[in-house]
Amino acid sequence: MKQKPSQRLQTVLKLAQLKEQAAAEKLAQSMREVATQQQQEQQLTVYRSEYSEQFKTVAEQGMSAARLANYQRFYGNLEAAGNTQRERVELASQQQEQARALWQQQYSRQQNMDKLVQNKRQQEEQEADNKLQREQDDRRPVPPAE
């Protein structure tokens, strides 16, 4: 038996649903990545702040030039790590926005395909009802003309 157009479109709808789900999973992953990168940035900021406070306390007590140089070098490394981490957060945020745009596109396509399938089914049902009505009308005896 020949498949109805709505049944054939159902396969396309399934593919659209799979693509939408994959895009949603990618979006969720990118959101987790942003959260992880932001958390790491926050940890670096806290550590840098604690290190700065420790440096102030030690500097008040006096320290050698070599120790001062070590503190400054390490603090510079912390600054560089913080800058790198901010860049990672920005990159992860950009990737999240791309994933969100892709998901929105796939979701829209899936919704449009779903509407098309529903419309096609309604059209097929209407055509079947009309055909049945015509068949019933053809079976009715024609009243005699007076």
N, C-alpha and C positions, 0 to 999 in steps of 0.2 A: 504494500500500500504506500502511496506517495505521501511524503511528509508535508505537513502544512507549513506555510511560511513562518508562522509563529514558533513552530518546533525547531525549524532550521535556525531562526534568530536566537533561540534559547542557547545554542552552542556559542554564538558570538557573545551573548550576555554573560555566560559562564567565564569566558576568556577575559572579558572586561572586569568582572568581579575579581578574578585572580590577579589581574594587573593592579587593580585598586588596592587589594589587600597587601600585595607586595610593596606598593608605594606607601601604604600606611605603616607597614613594619619598618621600612627604611626611615620614615619620619620619626617613628618612636625611637629607633636606634640613634638617630641624630640628636634627638632631644636629650637622651641619656648622655650622649657624648658632650653636649653643651654643659649639662649639669656637672659632669665629672671634671671638665676643664675649668669651670667656674669654681668648683670646690678646691681644686689644686691651686688656682690663683689665690683664693682666699687664704689657704694654708700658707702659701709663700708670703703673703702680705702680713699675716700674723707673726710668722717666724722672723721676717725682716724687722718688724716693729719690736719684737722681743729682743732681738739681737742688738738693735739700736739702743734700747734701754740698758741692756747689759753693758754695752760699750760705754755709755755715759757714766754708769756706776763705776766701772773699772778705771775710766779716764780720770775721774775725780780723785781717785786714790793714787794716781800716777802710774805710768807704764813706760817701758823702754821704747825706743824708736822702732826696733824690729817688731815688737809686739803691736805697736800702733800701725805699722805698715801691713802686718798680717790681718789685723781687723779691717783696715781700709780695703785691702785686696778682697777679702771674703765678702765684705759689704757690697763691693762693686760687682762681685759674682752674683750675689743675691739680687741686686738691681737688674742685672742682665737676664737672670733667670725669670724675674718678674716680668720684664719686657717681652721675653720669649713666650711666657705663659699667656700674657694679654693677647699676643698675636694668635696663639692657638685658640683662645676663646673666640676671637673675632672670626677666624677661619671656620671653626665649628658652627658658629652662629650663621655664617654665610651658607654653609652646607645645609644647615637646618632649614633655612629659608628656601633653598633650592628644592629640598625634599618636600617641603610644605606645598610649594607651587606645583610640583609633579603630582603629589597626592590630590590636590584640588582638581587638577586637570583630569586625572584618572577617575576620581569620584564623579565628576561632572559627566564624563563619557559613560560611565557605568549607569548613572541615573538616567541619562538620555536613552541608552539602549534598553533599560528596564521599561521606560515609558513607551518606547517603540514596540516592544514585545507585547505589552498590555494592550496598546491600541490595536495591534494586529490581531490579537486574540478576540477583542471585542468586535472587530470587523468580521472575523471568521464566524463568530457566534451569531452576529446579525445576519450574515449571509445564509447560515444554516437555518436560522429561524425563518427567514424569507422564503427559502426553498421549501421548507416544511409547510409553510402557510400556502404556498402555491400548489403543492401536492394535495393538500387537504381541500383547497378550493376546487381543484380539478376533479376530485372524487365526489363532490356534492352533486346531487342531482339538480339539474336545471329546472326550476319551476315552470310549469306550462304557461305559455303566454296567453293572456286573456283577450 
